[in-house]
Each structure stands twice: as C-alpha cells, then as structure tokens.
Amino acid sequence: MKSEFTAEFFRANREKLRNLFTGKAPIVITANSLLQSSTSMTYPFTQDGNFWYLTGIDEPNMTLVIDKNKEYLVLPELSHYQEIFDGSMSADEMSNKSGIETVMPYKDGWKQLELRLKKVKHVATLSAPPKFVATYGMYTNPARAELIGHLKQLNSHIELLDLSTHLQRMRMVKQPVEIRTISRAIGATIAGMKYVEKKYRDGKYKHEFEVVLDLNKQYWRKGASAHSFEPVVAGGERGLTLHVADKVQMDSNKQLLVDVGAEFDHYSADISRTWMLKPSKRFLEVKNTVSEVADYAMSLLAPGVVLRDYEKQIETYMGEKLRELGLIKTIEPGIVRKYFPHATSHYLGIDTHDVGDYSIPIEENVVLTVEPGIYIPDEGIGVRIEDDIIITRGGCKNLSSTLAR
C-alpha cells in the first residue's frame, strides 16, 4: 500500500527543526544501527523514530547533516559481505523519499563534515541514552553514542547541543497525515480484536499464541505491516503482570487480557481489553470500576492539561474507587499503587510509547492512550482497559470507541 508520507512531510519537519533550534551550529543526527541476534545474524531492523521523522529512510547507520541552508545524507561504510548479501535503497530512492538532494558516500560525506566541525565550537545532535537502562533491564542502541564519539574524535573541544526537547515537542503534536495513519493502525487493531474476541467467545482458542496468529492475519488484511509491539495475550493470573503470548493452554473460566496494536506505515496503535467467558460478579465489579476510571480520565483531557498533574488526579480518583471495592482503607500513593502500578497515559505515535514532555500543557492533536488497570493478586483478578485518544479543541475524542469494553 502506497505511503501517504511524501518528501514534503520530511522536508517540512527538517525546516521546523531548523527554526526551533535557531542556532548556527551544524545539526548531525544518526540512524539506528543493526544489533546482533546470533553469530552473523541481526535482529529485524527498527529505525530511530527521530531519524525517520526527518528523512523517511529505513536504512541503518545513515547520517543526516543539516548545516545552514545545506543538508545531505551520508551513506554507511559497507563491508564486502554487506554489499553482497544486504540489499538497501539506492541514493536516488533515498533522495526521492527524503527530499534531500545530496546523498554522499561515507568517506566523502565525513570528509566534508570533518572540515566543517574543525571550524565550529558547537554541534547539535541527540544525546545518547545510557548504555544499560536498569528499569527495563535492557541495553540501548549504540548508534548515538558512536556518533558522539566520532564527532569528538574529529574535534575534541567541540561542545554538544541536545536537540531532544525540540524533537519531543515537534512529535507530540500530530499533523493531519499522522492522524490519518494512526487512525488506520487503530482501525486494523479494532478489526483484529473484534475477530479474535468472537472466536474466543465461541471457544475456538486453546492457547494464547493462536490469538496472536489470527491478529497477524487480520492486520495484514487491513494493510498494516506488523505488531507495533510484542503482543500481550495473557490468560488468568498471567494477566496480572505484563506478559507475552505463550503456548500455555488457556482456561475458559478465567479472564483473558489482550493488549495489542497494529503498526501502519511506522505509526502505532495500542489497545487493551480484558474478557471473561463466564464473568463472576466480582470480576464485573472490578471491570466496571476500571471503565469508570477510564471515563473520568477522558473527562479531564483537553488542551492545557499537564499530564503529570492529571496523573495525580487519577491516582486520587482510583484510590476512592479502590476503597469502594474494599481493597484499601486509606488513599495514599503507595497504597493505591499496590493495585494500580502503572501510569494512565502515554504518548502514541511512531513509537508505541512515543516521545513527549509530560511537564508541559498538551495541545490540540496530541495523541495518547488512556489505560487504567486494577490488579488483585489475592483474588486472581486483573483488568486493564486501554483506548487511543486525540486531544481536540474542546476536549478529546476516543479513536477506539467502536471496540466494546
């Protein structure tokens, strides 16, 4: 399916970055690098969201340079093995896609950049994340750190200016083509979830992974390319923690958490529902409470809201609801978080957990999720409801409202 993202979209994003930055220093931004999976094999490549947003190019180890009124792409230095076995876009294709006329071989591009860097005091780029993020137990892509190391080698006295805030705020507010694309991702996700819910209620599934296989088929039929994140399909107590689908047999007498999203032309959906074939009174009580909290959260969302303050309001409201359920007696953050351990909302876009600033007021055309949940290990009940929301002039709109809770 032909992409709606034209060279003009990426060209306009680069121009906006120039205007936000205002400085005279050259801007240098790297694509992600490939990561090893085993011996000579790599994991499937995922582009850095910022690099794609500025270029539309899905190739690893590229470099974007924006310098005054000039801009150019620098190709990676390829080994003989890569030239034989790895296909890539041609320079003409890259130019047509990005709107950047000049695409330079590695040595020529870096020679030109080196001459410039030796004459300046600053270079603008994106700061490198820590090598290891303990919270998530993961290593990060080394491309930014490698780029910064290379820049320092060329000019050991050069000072770095971080563009992260500029790109966060640019990507927070979605443009019309982005909203259309996210809506298509949401539409594919809803179609898939409706399909698998019917089969689930008809008793057609024995294992969690079968749900994922059917979701894949439905996504592809709607033009989506893949899952936007590793699907969470978790039966019974397994839904009390974030968990990917497995070959474990499902228990039709217990709830099933489905937290999934299609990816459509680089943009993500993220929707959750919790189903139960023969729901107990207690399960319905908890599920209705989660739905009430979701409705309350949506009632708060409008231009001017600061998400950090909004999260505190929801935490208090959730505390009142947990007290009504008989789970807590005192509304204190530590006590509430025992049953509601995650945030209510995150930004949504190129990344499922998209970049954005939680300390500034949100604006019209910001897209985010609303996903309250209640998890009660002692009762074996866990319910999460998640919808995808766009901020409108007077409030917000639920883009996934056609999927029943």
C-alpha positions as CSV (number, residue, x, y, z in Angstrom):
1,M,0.0,0.0,0.0
2,K,1.4,3.4,-1.0
3,S,2.6,5.6,1.8
4,E,1.0,9.0,2.4
5,F,4.2,10.3,3.7
6,T,5.8,12.4,0.9
7,A,9.2,14.1,0.7
8,E,7.4,17.4,1.6
9,F,6.4,16.0,5.0
10,F,10.1,15.2,5.9
11,R,11.3,18.4,4.3
12,A,8.9,20.4,6.4
13,N,10.0,18.6,9.6
14,R,13.6,19.5,8.9
15,E,12.7,23.1,8.3
16,K,10.7,23.3,11.5
17,L,13.7,21.8,13.4
18,R,15.9,24.5,11.9
19,N,13.5,27.2,13.1
20,L,13.2,25.8,16.6
21,F,16.9,25.3,17.0
22,T,17.7,28.9,15.9
23,G,21.5,28.2,16.4
24,K,24.1,28.3,13.7
25,A,25.8,25.1,14.6
26,P,25.6,22.1,12.2
27,I,22.9,19.5,13.1
28,V,24.1,15.9,12.9
29,I,21.7,13.0,13.5
30,T,22.2,9.3,13.2
31,A,20.0,6.4,12.2
32,N,19.9,3.4,14.4
33,S,22.5,0.6,13.9
34,L,21.9,-3.1,13.4
35,L,22.1,-5.3,16.5
36,Q,23.4,-8.9,16.6
37,S,20.9,-11.7,17.3
38,S,23.3,-14.6,16.8
39,T,26.7,-15.2,15.1
40,S,26.3,-13.3,11.8
41,M,22.6,-12.6,12.1
42,T,20.9,-9.4,13.2
43,Y,17.6,-8.6,14.8
44,P,15.0,-7.2,12.4
45,F,15.9,-3.5,12.0
46,T,13.9,-0.8,13.6
47,Q,14.7,2.8,12.7
48,D,15.3,5.6,15.2
49,G,12.0,7.5,15.3
50,N,13.6,10.9,15.1
51,F,15.7,9.9,12.1
52,W,12.7,8.6,10.3
53,Y,10.6,11.7,11.2
54,L,13.2,13.8,9.5
55,T,14.1,11.7,6.5
56,G,11.6,8.8,5.9
57,I,14.5,6.5,5.4
58,D,14.6,3.0,6.9
59,E,18.3,2.1,6.4
60,P,20.7,1.6,9.3
61,N,23.9,3.5,10.1
62,M,23.0,6.6,8.0
63,T,23.9,10.1,9.0
64,L,21.8,13.3,8.4
65,V,23.6,16.6,8.3
66,I,21.7,19.9,8.3
67,D,24.1,22.9,8.1
68,K,22.8,26.4,7.5
69,N,20.9,26.1,4.1
70,K,22.7,22.9,3.2
71,E,21.6,19.4,4.0
72,Y,23.0,16.0,3.0
73,L,22.8,12.3,3.8
74,V,26.0,10.3,4.4
75,L,25.8,6.6,3.5
76,P,27.3,4.0,5.8
77,E,30.6,2.3,5.1
78,L,29.7,-1.2,4.0
79,S,31.8,-4.4,4.2
80,H,32.2,-6.7,1.2
81,Y,29.8,-9.1,3.0
82,Q,27.1,-6.4,3.3
83,E,27.5,-5.4,-0.3
84,I,26.8,-9.0,-1.4
85,F,24.1,-10.1,1.0
86,D,22.3,-6.9,2.3
87,G,20.0,-5.0,-0.1
88,S,19.4,-1.3,0.5
89,M,17.8,1.7,-1.1
90,S,19.7,3.4,-3.8
91,A,20.9,7.0,-3.4
92,D,18.2,8.2,-5.8
93,E,15.5,6.4,-3.8
94,M,16.7,8.0,-0.6
95,S,16.7,11.4,-2.3
96,N,13.2,11.0,-3.6
97,K,11.9,9.7,-0.3
98,S,13.5,12.3,1.9
99,G,13.6,15.4,-0.3
100,I,17.4,15.6,0.3
101,E,19.1,16.1,-3.0
102,T,22.7,15.3,-1.8
103,V,23.5,11.7,-0.8
104,M,27.2,11.2,-0.3
105,P,29.4,8.1,0.1
106,Y,30.8,7.5,3.6
107,K,34.3,8.9,3.0
108,D,33.3,11.9,1.0
109,G,30.5,12.8,3.5
110,W,32.6,12.5,6.6
111,K,35.5,14.4,5.0
112,Q,33.1,17.3,4.2
113,L,31.7,17.2,7.8
114,E,35.1,17.0,9.3
115,L,36.2,20.2,7.6
116,R,33.2,22.0,9.0
117,L,33.4,20.6,12.5
118,K,37.0,21.8,12.9
119,K,35.8,25.3,12.4
120,V,32.9,25.4,14.9
121,K,32.6,25.3,18.7
122,H,29.3,23.5,18.8
123,V,27.4,20.7,17.1
124,A,23.7,19.9,17.6
125,T,22.7,16.3,17.9
126,L,20.6,14.0,20.1
127,S,22.1,12.9,23.4
128,A,23.0,9.3,23.8
129,P,20.9,7.2,26.2
130,P,22.7,5.3,28.9
131,K,24.2,2.0,27.7
132,F,22.0,0.0,30.0
133,V,18.6,1.0,31.4
134,A,18.1,-0.8,34.7
135,T,14.4,-0.1,34.9
136,Y,13.7,-2.1,31.8
137,G,16.7,-4.4,32.1
138,M,17.8,-3.6,28.5
139,Y,20.8,-2.4,26.6
140,T,20.1,0.6,24.2
141,N,21.0,1.1,20.6
142,P,24.7,2.3,20.5
143,A,24.3,4.5,17.4
144,R,24.1,7.9,19.1
145,A,27.0,7.1,21.5
146,E,29.1,6.0,18.5
147,L,28.2,9.2,16.6
148,I,29.1,11.4,19.5
149,G,32.4,9.6,19.9
150,H,33.1,10.1,16.3
151,L,32.3,13.8,16.5
152,K,34.7,14.2,19.5
153,Q,37.4,12.4,17.6
154,L,37.2,15.0,14.8
155,N,37.1,17.9,17.2
156,S,38.0,17.1,20.8
157,H,36.9,20.6,22.0
158,I,33.5,20.6,20.4
159,E,30.5,21.1,22.6
160,L,27.3,19.2,22.1
161,L,23.9,20.9,21.9
162,D,21.0,18.5,22.6
163,L,18.0,18.6,20.2
164,S,15.9,16.1,22.2
165,T,13.5,18.6,23.6
166,H,12.9,20.2,20.2
167,L,12.1,16.8,18.6
168,Q,9.9,15.7,21.5
169,R,7.7,18.8,21.2
170,M,7.6,18.5,17.4
171,R,6.5,14.9,17.5
172,M,4.0,15.4,20.3
173,V,1.5,17.4,18.1
174,K,0.4,15.2,15.2
175,Q,0.0,16.5,11.7
176,P,-3.1,15.5,9.6
177,V,-1.2,12.7,7.7
178,E,0.0,11.3,11.0
179,I,-3.5,11.4,12.5
180,R,-4.9,9.5,9.4
181,T,-2.2,6.9,9.6
182,I,-2.6,6.4,13.4
183,S,-6.4,6.0,12.7
184,R,-5.7,3.3,10.2
185,A,-3.5,1.5,12.7
186,I,-6.3,1.7,15.2
187,G,-8.8,0.5,12.6
188,A,-6.7,-2.5,11.8
189,T,-6.3,-3.3,15.5
190,I,-10.0,-3.0,16.2
191,A,-10.8,-5.3,13.3
192,G,-8.4,-7.8,14.6
193,M,-9.6,-7.6,18.2
194,K,-13.3,-8.0,17.1
195,Y,-12.4,-11.1,15.1
196,V,-10.4,-12.8,17.8
197,E,-13.0,-11.9,20.5
198,K,-15.7,-13.6,18.6
199,K,-13.6,-16.8,18.2
200,Y,-12.6,-16.6,21.9
201,R,-16.2,-16.4,22.9
202,D,-17.0,-19.3,20.6
203,G,-14.4,-21.4,22.4
204,K,-12.1,-21.7,19.3
205,Y,-8.8,-21.0,21.1
206,K,-6.8,-23.4,23.2
207,H,-3.6,-21.4,23.5
208,E,-2.6,-17.7,23.8
209,F,-0.4,-17.7,20.7
210,E,-3.3,-18.7,18.5
211,V,-4.8,-15.3,19.2
212,V,-1.6,-13.6,18.0
213,L,-1.6,-15.6,14.8
214,D,-5.1,-14.6,14.0
215,L,-4.3,-10.9,14.8
216,N,-1.4,-11.1,12.4
217,K,-3.7,-12.2,9.6
218,Q,-6.3,-9.5,10.3
219,Y,-3.7,-6.8,10.5
220,W,-2.2,-7.8,7.1
221,R,-5.6,-7.9,5.5
222,K,-6.2,-4.3,6.6
223,G,-2.8,-3.2,5.2
224,A,-0.9,-3.0,8.5
225,S,2.7,-4.2,8.4
226,A,3.2,-5.8,11.8
227,H,2.5,-5.6,15.5
228,S,3.6,-2.2,16.9
229,F,5.0,-4.0,20.0
230,E,5.2,-7.6,21.3
231,P,1.6,-8.6,21.8
232,V,0.4,-9.3,25.4
233,V,-2.2,-12.1,25.4
234,A,-2.4,-13.5,28.9
235,G,-4.9,-15.8,30.5
236,G,-5.9,-15.9,34.2
237,E,-3.3,-14.9,36.7
238,R,-0.8,-14.4,33.9
239,G,-2.6,-11.2,33.1
240,L,-1.6,-9.7,36.5
241,T,1.8,-9.0,35.1
242,L,2.9,-7.7,31.6
243,H,3.4,-10.9,29.7
244,V,3.7,-12.0,26.1
245,A,1.6,-14.8,24.5
246,D,2.7,-18.4,25.1
247,K,1.8,-22.0,24.3
248,V,0.2,-22.4,27.7
249,Q,-3.3,-23.6,27.5
250,M,-6.0,-21.0,28.2
251,D,-8.6,-21.5,31.0
252,S,-12.0,-20.6,29.7
253,N,-13.1,-19.9,33.3
254,K,-10.6,-17.1,33.8
255,Q,-10.1,-13.7,32.3
256,L,-8.1,-13.1,29.2
257,L,-6.1,-9.8,28.8
258,V,-5.4,-8.7,25.2
259,D,-3.0,-5.7,24.9
260,V,-2.1,-5.3,21.3
261,G,-1.6,-2.8,18.5
262,A,-1.1,-2.8,14.7
263,E,1.7,-0.8,13.0
264,F,0.6,1.1,9.9
265,D,3.3,2.9,7.9
266,H,5.5,3.4,11.0
267,Y,2.7,4.6,13.3
268,S,1.3,2.6,16.3
269,A,-2.0,1.7,17.8
270,D,-2.2,0.4,21.4
271,I,-5.4,-1.0,22.7
272,S,-6.3,-3.3,25.7
273,R,-9.4,-5.3,26.6
274,T,-10.0,-7.9,29.3
275,W,-12.5,-10.6,28.5
276,M,-14.1,-13.4,30.5
277,L,-16.5,-16.0,29.1
278,K,-18.4,-16.5,32.4
279,P,-17.6,-13.4,34.4
280,S,-18.1,-13.5,38.1
281,K,-19.8,-10.8,40.0
282,R,-16.5,-9.6,41.4
283,F,-14.8,-9.6,38.0
284,L,-17.6,-7.4,36.6
285,E,-17.4,-5.1,39.6
286,V,-13.7,-4.6,39.0
287,K,-14.1,-4.2,35.3
288,N,-16.9,-1.6,35.7
289,T,-14.7,0.3,38.1
290,V,-11.8,0.4,35.6
291,S,-14.2,1.6,32.9
292,E,-15.4,4.4,35.2
293,V,-11.8,5.5,35.9
294,A,-11.1,5.5,32.1
295,D,-14.2,7.7,31.6
296,Y,-13.0,10.0,34.3
297,A,-9.6,10.3,32.8
298,M,-11.0,11.2,29.4
299,S,-13.2,13.8,31.0
300,L,-10.1,15.6,32.2
301,L,-8.2,15.6,28.9
302,A,-8.2,18.9,27.0
303,P,-5.7,21.4,25.7
304,G,-3.8,23.0,28.6
305,V,-3.8,19.9,30.8
306,V,-0.4,18.9,32.2
307,L,-0.1,15.1,32.2
308,R,1.9,15.0,35.5
309,D,-0.9,16.8,37.3
310,Y,-3.6,14.8,35.5
311,E,-1.9,11.5,36.7
312,K,-2.2,12.7,40.3
313,Q,-5.9,13.5,39.9
314,I,-6.5,10.0,38.5
315,E,-4.5,8.4,41.3
316,T,-6.7,10.1,43.8
317,Y,-9.9,9.1,42.0
318,M,-8.6,5.5,41.6
319,G,-8.0,5.5,45.4
320,E,-11.6,6.3,46.0
321,K,-12.7,3.5,43.7
322,L,-10.3,1.0,45.3
323,R,-11.8,1.9,48.7
324,E,-15.3,1.3,47.4
325,L,-14.1,-2.1,46.2
326,G,-12.9,-2.8,49.7
327,L,-9.3,-3.1,48.7
328,I,-7.8,-0.2,50.7
329,K,-8.9,2.0,53.6
330,T,-6.5,4.9,53.1
331,I,-5.9,6.8,49.9
332,E,-2.1,7.2,49.8
333,P,0.1,6.9,46.7
334,G,2.0,3.8,48.0
335,I,-1.2,2.0,48.9
336,V,-3.1,2.9,45.7
337,R,-0.1,1.8,43.6
338,K,-0.3,-1.7,45.1
339,Y,-3.3,-2.3,42.9
340,F,-2.7,0.3,40.2
341,P,1.0,0.1,39.5
342,H,1.3,2.0,36.2
343,A,0.6,5.4,34.7
344,T,-2.7,6.1,33.0
345,S,-1.5,7.7,29.8
346,H,1.5,7.8,27.4
347,Y,2.1,9.5,24.1
348,L,1.4,7.5,21.0
349,G,2.9,7.8,17.5
350,I,5.9,6.5,15.7
351,D,6.8,4.7,18.9
352,T,4.2,2.9,21.0
353,H,5.5,4.8,24.0
354,D,6.2,7.9,21.9
355,V,8.4,10.8,22.9
356,G,6.8,13.7,24.6
357,D,7.2,16.1,27.5
358,Y,4.9,15.3,30.5
359,S,5.6,18.6,32.2
360,I,4.1,21.0,29.7
361,P,0.5,21.6,28.7
362,I,-0.9,19.3,26.0
363,E,-2.2,20.8,22.8
364,E,-4.9,20.0,20.2
365,N,-3.9,17.0,18.0
366,V,-1.8,15.3,20.7
367,V,-2.4,11.6,20.6
368,L,-2.1,9.5,23.7
369,T,-3.5,6.4,25.5
370,V,-5.8,6.1,28.5
371,E,-5.2,2.8,30.2
372,P,-6.2,2.4,33.8
373,G,-6.0,-1.0,35.4
374,I,-6.7,-2.8,38.6
375,Y,-4.7,-5.9,39.6
376,I,-5.6,-8.0,42.6
377,P,-3.2,-10.9,43.0
378,D,-5.0,-12.4,46.1
379,E,-8.2,-12.7,44.0
380,G,-6.6,-13.7,40.7
381,I,-8.2,-10.8,39.0
382,G,-6.5,-8.3,36.7
383,V,-8.3,-5.9,34.4
384,R,-6.9,-3.3,32.1
385,I,-8.8,-1.2,29.6
386,E,-6.9,0.9,27.1
387,D,-8.1,3.3,24.4
388,D,-6.3,5.7,22.0
389,I,-7.3,9.3,22.4
390,I,-6.7,12.5,20.4
391,I,-6.9,15.9,22.0
392,T,-9.5,18.2,20.3
393,R,-10.2,21.9,20.6
394,G,-12.7,21.4,23.4
395,G,-11.6,18.2,25.0
396,C,-10.7,14.8,23.5
397,K,-12.0,12.1,21.2
398,N,-11.8,8.3,21.7
399,L,-10.4,7.0,18.4
400,S,-11.0,3.3,19.5
401,S,-14.6,3.8,20.8
402,T,-16.1,1.4,18.3
403,L,-14.4,-1.5,20.2
404,A,-16.7,-2.5,23.1
405,R,-15.2,-2.7,26.5
